[in-house]
Each structure stands twice: as C-alpha cells, then as structure tokens.
C-alpha cells in the first residue's frame, strides 16, 4: 500500500504547480540562467562541430542532407511544437489527459515516419539525386524518438525544472557532435551529417525518461484531451507556416541551383539562425511558463514582457551590427576558404538577427494567452509574405534570396507584434518605445565602423590586407564601444546597462547556489 502511495505521489507531483506562483520570479530567473548557460554550451559544441565538419566534408555533403531536412524537420516537430505548449500553458492537467496525449502523439508520429519513408523516392526524384532516398529513410527514425520525449520534457518545463532540461540538451548535442566528427573522420561523408540529425532525438528521449520519472498510463477515451489537441494542432499549424517561411528558400535554391549552392546557403543560414534559435526557443519556454501565470493581471503581464524584450534588444541589436561587419571574415576563419561564398551570404543575413530575435517574441504572447488560433492565422499571413519575397529574390541566386529573407523580417515585425499583443491591450508603440534606442545605437555604431574600416579603405585596401584575427577583433571592439556610448547618450545615463547588470547579479547567485545545493 505504501509503495502504491509513493508511486502515485511521485506521479502527481508533476501536475500540481500551485506552489510555483509564490516563487515565480526566482524560478524564472533561474530558468533564464539555466537556459543561457545551456545554450551557450550547445552553441560552443555545435560551433566546434561545424568548424571541424566543414574541413572534413564538402558543401555538397551539407547540401544533400539539407535537401532532406527541408522536409523532415516539419514532420519531426509534429507534436513537439504544439503538444509541448499545450501541456505547459494549460491551467489544469491530469495523469489521464497527458497519458492519452502521449499515446496519440506517438501513434501519429510513427505514422508520419512511415509516410516519410514512402516519400523517399519522390524526394530523390524532385532533386534528381538517388542518394537522397536512403538519407530520407534514416532521418525518419527521429520522428518516433521526438514523440517519446515530448510530454516528459513538457512536464519538466511546466514545473520550471529548467536545469534538468538544460543538462539533457547539452549532453545530446555533445554526443551527436562527437559521433558526427568520428564518422566524418572515417570518410563517411554526408552520412555524418545525417546521423547528426537523428542522434540528438535519441539522446533527448533517453534523458527525458531518466530525468522525469512520470510513466504514461493507458490511453483513456473521454480523458478530456480535446482542448489540448485543439491548442496543439493550432500551435503546430503556426509552426508549419513558420517552417515553410523559413525553409522554402532552401527548397527553391536546391531545386533551382543544386546541392553545392544550397550547401553554401544552408551553412550561412545555419550560422545566422543558430544564435537566434539557441536563445529564442528555450527562452520561449521560460517566458511562456512565466507569462501564462500572469495573464489574469494585464498590467503586470505587459510590464514583464516589455522588460524582457528590452533586454533582448540590448544584446541582439549590437550582435546584429557586429556580425554584419565581420560576417565574411568570420565564416572564412571558421569554415575555411572553400566556404567564401557562404561568408558573403552570411553578411546579408546579419542585419536581420536583432530584428528576428524581437519578432520571435510574438509567439510568447500568443502561447501564454492561450491564443494558438490567432498565432496560426498570423502564420498564414507570414507565409504568404515570405513566399512573395523569395520568388522575387530567387532569380538573383542565393544572395538574392538571403536579401529577401532579411527584408521580410523588417516588414513583418510591426504587424506581427501588434496583432499578438491585441488581446492583452499591449500597444505596439510601447514595444517600439522599449527597443528603438537599441536599434538606433546599433545602426549608427555599425555604419560608423563600416565607414572607418571598409568605405575609407576601398582604394588603399589597408584594412583588408591585415591579419584575419585583427580584421575580426577591431570591428568587434570599436562597434561595442560606440554602441555603449550611443546607448548612454540616448538614455542620458546607464539605466539599461545597470538593469542588465542587476539581472546578471540576480542570475549568478542562483546559479552558484544551484551548483552547491545540487537540487532544483
């Protein structure tokens, strides 16, 4: 009897989250630091992997896997993007509900894996490359493992146990990168990249079941999952439209210009979007978990969001300016001379990094307010606008598509944030007021550095002939200093900088306390 009671108590602890409201700020700060630390670690691991693999493999190897991934990631994320958020934001969940949702997701994902295998000959025909058929079959395995981990990770997120999630993600990234490098070293070619797509899902699933001791029960008819399914499908609907917006470019380039051109574009896009995705998706989980608890207090909700978006702008805008300046040299240093064209494309993406980070927060608003239906509708508008942009840019090659992609972020950010904030009466003017100084400071700092290092030196080539490390370090240092000077000037003080340092001060003690206490 005691054993049964213990099991029931261990299971039910994941469903009662009333205690979180009393310590929401502390858990949010700890969640943020856990997310930042894990994503910096993952970024470092993946960057090292990218540097090594770029020297062991060819642009064509990357292009081949990118052709399949343009389709596979959409199906792999079914449920992962949707059922995760449904569980996190729901006010009340039960063991029966989540168990039923788990089995529905697993069954649907298994069916999608078989469907993707059946599509493999068609994908090979579309790109006119028979090698893609076997790559498609191998990558389909990831669909099932993704479904196995979704509800366990969602329960950990709902309970704001972010350190466990962070540790799991870092280990998965490390294992996948080491295995991919070993395979590339042994001459496995594009298979090293294909395996790197599958192994993280397997490792995440294993870790999720170890860290979250919840075990799914039998699926139950009438468990009340209808609302969760509806929310999840609307959320996935938005993910689908957003995914197509972000991957149609790769499909079009691969179809029009082949694997090598796609390889250059894919690496440039990957290195552009990696710092964005490494921060935005995990921070979305933290923000949605926190904002969902505040939606009954609109004033507090809006203040929380505006402070968060202000801190993102403080970091994201100068990052955008710096990577635009050093993009070509940065990729030349990382990937080697055979990737020079990727560096040119990366520099075009640079101006969109800060804007994309801010634009991505519209998902926080839709999800935390429980309005996945509005998020889905906006996704359709976003997709249509992006398709038009890509069609216009395609005749000009990969560079033209990259320019169209970057411009689309600038066109969508205003309407997107206005529409997302409407249900909570969050004004677009309030958002612009929170971020415009950071944008202007980064813009002026970036233009000043470009004039100093590139425009003035066009005829003499003095700067271009310097050592590559110097060409990277000088713009970083000068742009950062100018940015800080302009921020202080625009704010007539160091208020935003002091707010950021205060946040760091709050985060670091929690981090060290976490290390010493060894418990969440």
C-alpha positions in Angstrom: 0.0 0.0 0.0 2.8 2.4 0.9 4.6 1.6 -2.4 1.4 2.4 -4.4 1.0 5.6 -2.5 4.6 6.6 -3.1 4.3 5.9 -6.9 1.1 8.0 -7.0 2.7 10.8 -5.1 5.7 10.8 -7.4 3.5 10.8 -10.5 1.1 13.5 -9.3 3.9 16.0 -8.3 4.2 16.9 -12.0 0.6 18.0 -12.2 0.2 20.4 -9.2 2.0 23.6 -9.8 0.3 25.9 -7.3 3.5 26.4 -5.4 5.2 28.0 -8.4 3.2 31.2 -8.2 4.7 32.2 -4.9 8.3 31.9 -6.2 7.7 32.8 -9.9 10.4 35.4 -10.2 13.0 33.2 -8.6 12.2 30.3 -10.8 12.0 32.5 -13.9 15.5 34.0 -13.2 16.9 30.5 -12.5 15.3 29.2 -15.7 16.7 32.1 -17.7 20.3 31.4 -16.4 19.9 27.7 -16.9 18.8 28.4 -20.5 21.5 30.9 -21.2 24.3 28.6 -19.8 23.0 25.5 -21.7 22.5 27.4 -25.0 26.0 29.0 -24.8 27.4 25.5 -24.2 25.4 24.0 -27.0 26.3 26.8 -29.3 30.0 26.2 -28.5 29.6 22.5 -29.1 27.8 22.9 -32.4 30.2 25.6 -33.5 33.2 23.4 -32.9 31.4 20.6 -34.7 30.6 23.0 -37.6 34.3 24.1 -37.8 35.6 20.5 -37.9 33.0 19.1 -40.2 33.4 22.0 -42.7 37.0 20.9 -43.1 36.3 17.2 -43.3 33.3 17.4 -45.6 32.3 19.3 -48.7 29.5 21.9 -49.4 27.7 19.2 -51.4 27.6 16.9 -48.4 25.9 19.6 -46.3 23.6 20.4 -49.3 22.4 16.8 -49.7 21.2 16.5 -46.1 19.8 20.0 -46.2 17.6 18.9 -49.1 16.0 16.1 -47.0 15.9 18.2 -43.8 13.9 20.9 -45.6 11.0 18.3 -45.4 11.9 16.1 -42.4 12.1 18.8 -39.7 8.5 19.8 -40.4 7.2 16.2 -39.7 9.7 15.6 -36.9 8.4 18.6 -35.0 4.7 17.4 -35.2 3.6 17.4 -31.6 6.9 18.6 -30.3 5.7 22.1 -31.4 2.1 22.0 -30.2 1.6 19.4 -27.6 4.5 20.7 -25.6 3.0 24.2 -25.4 -0.5 22.8 -24.7 0.8 21.0 -21.6 2.9 24.0 -20.4 0.2 26.6 -20.6 -2.8 24.6 -19.5 -4.3 25.7 -16.1 -5.2 22.1 -15.1 -3.9 18.8 -16.4 -4.2 15.2 -15.2 -2.4 12.0 -15.5 -5.1 10.6 -17.8 -5.0 13.6 -20.1 -1.2 13.6 -20.5 -1.1 9.8 -20.9 -3.7 9.9 -23.6 -1.9 12.8 -25.3 1.4 10.9 -25.2 0.0 7.8 -27.0 -1.9 9.9 -29.6 1.3 11.7 -30.4 3.4 8.5 -30.6 0.9 6.9 -32.9 0.7 9.9 -35.2 4.5 10.3 -35.3 5.0 6.6 -36.1 2.6 7.0 -39.0 4.4 10.1 -40.2 7.7 8.2 -40.1 6.2 5.5 -42.4 4.7 8.2 -44.6 8.1 9.9 -45.0 9.8 6.6 -45.9 7.2 6.2 -48.6 8.0 9.7 -49.9 11.8 9.0 -50.2 11.6 8.0 -53.9 9.6 11.2 -54.7 12.2 13.4 -52.8 15.0 11.8 -54.7 13.1 12.4 -58.0 12.4 16.1 -57.1 16.1 16.9 -56.6 17.3 14.4 -59.2 19.7 12.7 -56.8 19.1 9.0 -55.9 21.3 9.3 -52.7 18.5 11.2 -51.0 16.3 8.1 -50.8 18.5 6.4 -48.2 19.1 9.6 -46.3 15.3 10.1 -46.1 14.8 6.7 -44.6 17.5 7.1 -41.9 16.2 10.6 -40.8 12.7 9.3 -40.5 13.8 7.4 -37.3 14.0 10.7 -35.5 10.2 11.2 -35.7 9.5 8.4 -33.2 12.1 9.4 -30.7 10.9 13.0 -30.8 7.4 11.8 -29.8 8.8 9.7 -27.0 10.3 12.7 -25.2 7.7 15.4 -25.8 5.4 15.1 -22.7 8.3 14.3 -20.3 10.1 17.5 -21.4 6.8 19.4 -21.3 6.2 18.3 -17.7 9.7 19.4 -16.6 9.1 22.8 -18.3 5.7 23.2 -16.8 7.3 22.6 -13.4 10.1 25.1 -14.3 12.8 22.4 -13.8 15.0 24.1 -16.4 18.3 22.8 -15.1 17.3 19.2 -15.9 16.2 20.2 -19.4 19.4 22.2 -19.9 21.7 19.3 -18.9 19.8 16.9 -21.2 20.1 19.2 -24.2 23.9 19.8 -23.6 24.6 16.0 -23.4 22.5 15.3 -26.5 24.4 18.0 -28.5 27.8 16.7 -27.3 27.0 13.0 -28.1 25.7 13.9 -31.6 28.7 16.2 -32.4 31.3 13.7 -31.3 29.7 10.9 -33.3 29.4 13.0 -36.4 33.0 14.1 -36.3 34.2 10.5 -35.8 32.1 9.4 -38.8 33.4 12.2 -41.0 37.0 11.4 -39.9 36.4 7.8 -41.1 35.3 9.0 -44.5 31.5 8.5 -44.1 30.8 11.8 -46.0 27.2 13.0 -45.8 26.2 10.2 -43.5 28.0 12.1 -40.7 25.6 15.0 -41.2 22.5 12.7 -41.5 23.4 10.9 -38.2 23.9 14.3 -36.5 20.2 15.0 -37.3 19.0 11.7 -35.7 21.2 11.1 -32.6 20.0 14.2 -30.6 16.4 13.0 -30.7 17.5 9.6 -29.4 19.7 11.1 -26.6 17.0 13.6 -25.6 14.4 10.9 -25.3 16.6 8.7 -23.2 17.5 11.7 -20.9 13.9 12.8 -20.7 12.7 9.4 -19.3 15.6 9.4 -16.8 15.0 13.0 -15.5 11.2 12.9 -15.5 10.0 9.8 -13.6 6.5 10.1 -14.9 5.3 7.0 -16.7 2.3 7.2 -19.1 -0.7 5.1 -18.3 -3.1 3.6 -20.7 -4.9 5.9 -23.2 -8.4 6.7 -21.9 -11.4 7.5 -24.0 -13.1 10.7 -22.7 -10.0 11.8 -20.9 -10.7 15.4 -21.9 -7.8 16.0 -24.3 -10.0 17.7 -26.9 -8.9 21.2 -25.9 -5.3 20.2 -25.6 -5.4 18.6 -29.1 -7.1 21.7 -30.5 -4.5 24.0 -28.9 -1.7 21.7 -30.0 -2.9 21.5 -33.6 -3.3 25.3 -33.9 0.3 25.7 -32.5 1.6 23.2 -34.9 -0.3 24.9 -37.7 1.6 28.0 -36.9 4.9 26.1 -36.8 4.1 24.6 -40.2 3.5 28.0 -41.8 6.6 29.4 -40.0 8.7 26.4 -41.0 7.7 26.8 -44.6 8.5 30.5 -44.4 12.0 29.6 -43.1 12.7 26.6 -45.4 11.0 27.3 -48.7 14.2 29.2 -49.6 16.3 26.1 -49.2 13.8 24.0 -51.3 13.8 26.6 -54.1 17.6 27.0 -54.1 18.2 23.3 -54.1 15.7 22.8 -56.9 17.0 25.7 -59.0 20.8 25.8 -58.3 21.7 22.3 -56.9 23.4 20.8 -53.9 26.5 22.9 -53.9 24.8 26.3 -54.0 22.4 25.0 -51.3 25.4 23.9 -49.2 26.8 27.5 -49.2 23.4 29.0 -48.4 22.5 26.4 -45.8 25.7 26.9 -43.8 25.3 30.7 -43.9 21.7 30.4 -42.8 22.5 27.9 -40.1 25.2 30.1 -38.6 22.9 33.1 -38.9 19.9 31.5 -37.3 21.8 29.4 -34.7 22.4 32.2 -32.2 18.7 33.2 -32.7 17.2 29.7 -32.2 19.6 28.8 -29.4 18.1 31.7 -27.4 14.6 32.1 -28.7 13.1 28.6 -28.4 14.4 27.8 -24.9 13.6 31.4 -23.7 10.2 30.9 -25.2 9.6 28.0 -22.8 10.7 30.1 -19.9 8.7 33.2 -20.9 5.5 31.2 -21.7 5.7 29.4 -18.4 6.0 32.7 -16.6 3.6 34.8 -18.6 0.9 32.1 -18.5 0.8 32.6 -14.7 0.3 36.4 -15.2 -2.4 36.6 -17.9 -5.0 37.5 -15.3 -3.0 40.6 -14.4 -2.7 42.5 -17.8 -0.6 45.4 -16.4 2.0 43.1 -14.7 2.0 40.9 -17.8 2.8 43.8 -20.2 5.5 45.1 -17.9 7.1 41.7 -17.7 7.1 41.4 -21.5 8.4 44.8 -22.1 11.3 44.4 -19.7 12.2 41.0 -21.3 12.0 42.4 -24.9 14.1 45.4 -23.8 16.9 43.1 -22.5 16.8 41.0 -25.8 17.1 44.2 -27.8 20.1 45.4 -25.7 22.0 42.2 -26.7 20.5 41.4 -30.1 20.9 44.7 -31.8 24.7 45.1 -31.4 25.1 41.4 -32.2 23.4 42.1 -35.5 25.7 45.0 -36.3 28.9 43.2 -35.4 28.0 40.0 -37.4 27.1 42.1 -40.4 30.6 43.8 -40.3 32.7 40.6 -39.7 30.4 38.1 -41.4 32.6 37.3 -44.4 35.9 37.1 -42.3 34.1 35.2 -39.6 33.0 32.4 -41.9 36.3 32.4 -43.7 38.0 31.8 -40.3 35.5 29.2 -39.1 35.0 27.1 -42.3 38.0 27.7 -44.5 38.5 29.3 -47.9 36.2 26.8 -49.7 33.3 28.5 -48.0 34.0 32.0 -49.1 30.6 32.3 -50.9 28.8 31.3 -47.6 30.5 34.3 -45.9 29.0 36.7 -48.4 25.6 35.3 -47.8 26.0 35.4 -44.1 26.8 39.2 -44.2 23.5 39.7 -45.9 21.7 37.9 -43.1 23.5 39.9 -40.4 21.1 42.9 -40.3 18.2 40.6 -39.5 19.5 39.0 -36.4 18.3 41.6 -33.8 15.0 42.1 -35.6 14.3 38.4 -35.8 15.0 38.0 -32.0 12.4 40.7 -31.3 9.9 39.4 -33.8 10.1 35.9 -32.4 8.6 37.1 -29.1 5.2 37.4 -30.7 5.0 33.7 -30.1 5.4 34.3 -26.4 2.2 36.5 -26.4 0.0 34.1 -28.5 1.0 31.0 -26.5 0.9 32.5 -23.0 -2.5 34.0 -23.7 -3.8 30.6 -24.9 -4.5 32.0 -28.4 -2.8 29.5 -30.6 -5.6 30.0 -33.1 -4.5 33.6 -33.6 -0.9 32.5 -33.9 -1.9 30.1 -36.7 -3.8 32.8 -38.6 -0.8 35.1 -38.4 1.4 32.3 -39.6 -0.6 32.1 -42.8 -0.1 35.8 -43.4 3.7 35.5 -42.7 4.0 32.5 -45.1 2.3 34.4 -47.9 4.5 37.5 -47.5 7.6 35.3 -47.3 6.7 33.3 -50.5 6.4 36.6 -52.4 9.7 37.8 -51.1 11.5 34.5 -52.0 10.0 34.4 -55.5 11.3 38.0 -56.1 14.8 37.1 -54.8 15.2 33.7 -56.5 16.3 34.9 -60.0 19.2 36.7 -58.3 20.7 33.5 -56.8 21.3 32.6 -53.2 22.3 36.2 -52.4 19.0 37.5 -53.7 17.1 35.0 -51.6 19.1 36.0 -48.5 18.3 39.7 -49.1 14.6 38.9 -49.5 14.6 36.8 -46.3 16.2 39.6 -44.2 13.8 42.3 -45.6 10.8 40.1 -44.8 11.7 40.3 -41.0 11.6 44.1 -41.2 8.2 44.0 -43.0 6.6 41.6 -40.6 7.8 42.7 -37.1 5.4 45.7 -36.7 2.1 44.0 -37.8 3.1 40.7 -36.1 3.7 42.2 -32.6 0.7 44.5 -32.9 -1.6 41.5 -33.7 -0.1 39.3 -31.0 -0.5 42.0 -28.3 -4.0 43.0 -29.1 -5.9 40.5 -26.7 -3.9 41.8 -23.7 -4.1 45.5 -24.9 -0.3 45.6 -25.4 0.4 48.6 -27.6 2.9 48.4 -30.5 4.0 51.9 -29.5 5.0 50.6 -26.1 7.2 47.9 -27.7 8.8 50.4 -30.1 9.5 52.7 -27.2 11.3 49.8 -25.4 13.6 48.9 -28.3 14.1 51.9 -30.7 17.1 53.3 -28.9 18.9 50.0 -29.0 18.3 49.7 -32.7 19.4 53.2 -33.5 22.6 52.9 -31.4 23.5 49.6 -33.1 22.7 51.1 -36.6 24.9 54.2 -36.1 27.7 52.2 -34.4 27.7 49.7 -37.3 27.6 52.3 -40.0 30.4 54.2 -38.3 32.6 51.1 -38.2 31.8 50.2 -41.8 32.9 53.7 -43.0 36.0 53.5 -40.8 37.1 50.0 -41.8 35.7 49.4 -45.3 34.5 52.5 -47.1 37.5 54.7 -46.5 39.9 51.8 -47.2 38.3 50.8 -50.5 41.1 52.3 -52.6 44.0 51.5 -50.4 42.9 48.0 -49.1 44.9 48.7 -45.9 42.3 47.1 -43.6 41.6 44.1 -46.0 45.3 43.2 -46.0 45.5 42.9 -42.2 45.6 39.6 -40.4 42.1 38.0 -40.3 42.1 38.0 -36.5 42.7 41.7 -36.5 40.0 42.2 -39.1 37.6 40.5 -36.8 38.6 41.9 -33.4 38.9 45.6 -34.4 35.3 45.9 -35.6 34.0 44.0 -32.6 35.8 46.3 -30.1 35.0 49.6 -31.8 31.4 48.7 -32.6 30.8 47.6 -29.0 32.4 50.7 -27.5 30.4 53.0 -29.9 27.2 51.1 -29.1 27.6 51.6 -25.4 28.4 55.3 -25.9 25.3 55.8 -28.0 23.1 53.9 -25.5 24.3 56.1 -22.7 23.7 59.2 -24.8 20.2 58.2 -25.9 19.2 57.2 -22.4 21.1 60.1 -20.7 22.5 57.6 -18.3 23.4 54.0 -17.7 19.9 52.8 -16.7 19.6 50.0 -19.3 23.1 48.8 -18.6 22.5 48.8 -14.8 19.3 46.9 -15.3 21.1 44.3 -17.3 23.9 44.0 -14.7 21.3 43.8 -11.9 19.7 40.9 -13.8 23.0 39.2 -14.1 23.6 39.8 -10.4 20.3 38.1 -9.7 21.1 35.2 -12.0 24.6 34.4 -10.9 23.9 33.8 -7.2 21.1 31.5 -8.2 23.5 29.7 -10.5 26.2 29.2 -7.8 23.5 28.3 -5.2 22.2 25.7 -7.6 25.7 24.2 -8.0 26.2 24.0 -4.3 22.8 22.7 -3.4 22.6 20.2 -6.2 18.8 20.2 -6.3 16.1 22.1 -8.1 
